[in-house]
C-alpha cells in the first residue's frame, strides 16, 4: 500500500476519533451535575479529552508523510463525521445546506486526491 495513502488514512482516523470525542462532550454537557468540578471531572469528559490528545498525536504522525497542504483537506472530514453522528445520536436534522456542504467537502477531497 502506498505510504501516502496509509498516512492519509491515519489523519482521517484522527478526524473520526475527534468527532466521536466531540459528540461525547456534547452528551456530557446535556447532563446535570451536583457541582462545577463534577461537570469537568467525570469519566466522559476525561475520556473525550484524552481522545483529543490522541488525535493530535495521530495527526502529527500522519504529517510525517502527508504534505501540509493536504492536512486541512483531510481534517475537514471531521465536519461530515460530526454531522452524521449528531443525526444518529441526537436525532438532529440534516439540512439541505449541510448536505450540500458535505458534498463540497467530499468533492474537495476527491480533487485533492486526484491532484496528487
C-alpha positions as CSV (number, residue, x, y, z in Angstrom):
1,X,0.0,0.0,0.0
2,X,1.2,3.5,-0.8
3,X,2.7,5.2,2.2
4,X,0.8,8.4,1.5
5,X,-2.5,6.6,1.4
6,X,-1.7,4.9,4.7
7,X,-0.7,8.1,6.5
8,X,-3.7,10.0,5.0
9,X,-5.9,7.2,6.4
10,X,-4.4,7.9,9.8
11,X,-5.3,11.5,9.6
12,X,-8.9,10.7,8.6
13,X,-9.0,8.2,11.5
14,X,-7.8,11.1,13.8
15,X,-10.7,13.3,12.5
16,X,-13.1,10.4,13.1
17,X,-12.0,9.9,16.7
18,X,-12.0,13.6,17.3
19,X,-15.6,13.7,16.0
20,X,-16.6,10.9,18.4
21,X,-15.0,12.8,21.3
22,X,-16.9,16.0,20.4
23,X,-20.2,14.0,20.5
24,X,-19.1,12.6,23.9
25,X,-18.5,16.2,25.2
26,X,-21.9,17.3,23.9
27,X,-23.6,14.3,25.5
28,X,-21.8,15.1,28.8
29,X,-22.9,18.8,28.6
30,X,-26.5,17.8,28.5
31,X,-26.4,16.2,31.9
32,X,-26.9,17.9,35.2
33,X,-24.0,17.6,37.8
34,X,-24.1,18.2,41.5
35,X,-21.1,20.6,41.4
36,X,-19.0,22.5,38.9
37,X,-16.0,20.3,39.5
38,X,-18.0,17.2,38.6
39,X,-19.0,18.9,35.4
40,X,-15.4,18.8,34.2
41,X,-14.1,15.8,36.1
42,X,-16.3,13.0,35.0
43,X,-15.3,9.9,33.0
44,X,-17.0,11.0,29.8
45,X,-15.2,14.4,29.7
46,X,-11.8,12.9,30.7
47,X,-12.0,10.2,28.1
48,X,-13.1,12.7,25.4
49,X,-10.2,15.0,26.1
50,X,-7.8,12.0,26.2
51,X,-9.1,11.1,22.7
52,X,-8.5,14.7,21.6
53,X,-4.9,14.3,22.7
54,X,-4.5,11.0,20.9
55,X,-5.9,12.6,17.7
56,X,-3.3,15.3,17.9
57,X,-0.6,12.7,18.1
58,X,-2.1,10.7,15.2
59,X,-2.3,13.9,13.1
60,X,1.3,14.8,13.9
61,X,2.4,11.3,13.0
62,X,0.4,11.5,9.7
63,X,2.1,14.8,8.8
64,X,5.5,12.9,8.7
65,X,4.4,11.8,5.2
66,X,1.3,13.8,4.2
67,X,2.1,17.2,2.8
68,X,1.0,20.1,5.0
69,X,-1.2,21.3,2.1
70,X,-3.5,18.3,2.4
71,X,-3.9,18.4,6.2
72,X,-6.9,20.8,6.2
73,X,-8.5,18.8,3.3
74,X,-8.3,15.5,5.3
75,X,-9.3,17.1,8.6
76,X,-12.4,18.6,7.0
77,X,-13.9,15.1,7.1
78,X,-14.5,15.7,10.7
79,X,-17.4,18.1,9.8
80,X,-19.0,15.2,7.9
81,X,-18.5,12.8,10.8
82,X,-19.9,15.2,13.4
83,X,-23.0,15.9,11.3
84,X,-23.7,12.2,10.8
85,X,-23.1,11.4,14.5
86,X,-25.4,14.3,15.5
87,X,-28.1,12.9,13.3
88,X,-27.6,9.4,14.7
89,X,-27.1,10.2,18.4
90,X,-29.0,13.4,18.9
91,X,-31.6,13.0,16.2
92,X,-30.6,16.4,14.7
93,X,-31.9,17.1,11.3
94,X,-29.5,17.4,8.4
95,X,-30.5,20.5,6.4
96,X,-30.2,20.8,2.6
97,X,-27.4,23.3,3.2
98,X,-25.4,20.9,5.4
99,X,-25.8,18.1,2.7
100,X,-24.5,20.5,0.0
101,X,-21.6,21.4,2.3
102,X,-20.8,17.7,2.9
103,X,-20.9,17.2,-0.9
104,X,-18.5,20.1,-1.4
105,X,-16.1,18.7,1.2
106,X,-16.1,15.3,-0.4
107,X,-15.6,16.9,-3.8
108,X,-12.7,18.9,-2.4
109,X,-11.1,15.7,-1.0
110,X,-11.5,14.0,-4.4
111,X,-10.0,16.9,-6.2
112,X,-7.1,17.0,-3.7
113,X,-6.5,13.2,-4.1
114,X,-6.5,13.4,-7.9
115,X,-4.2,16.3,-8.0
116,X,-1.5,14.4,-6.1
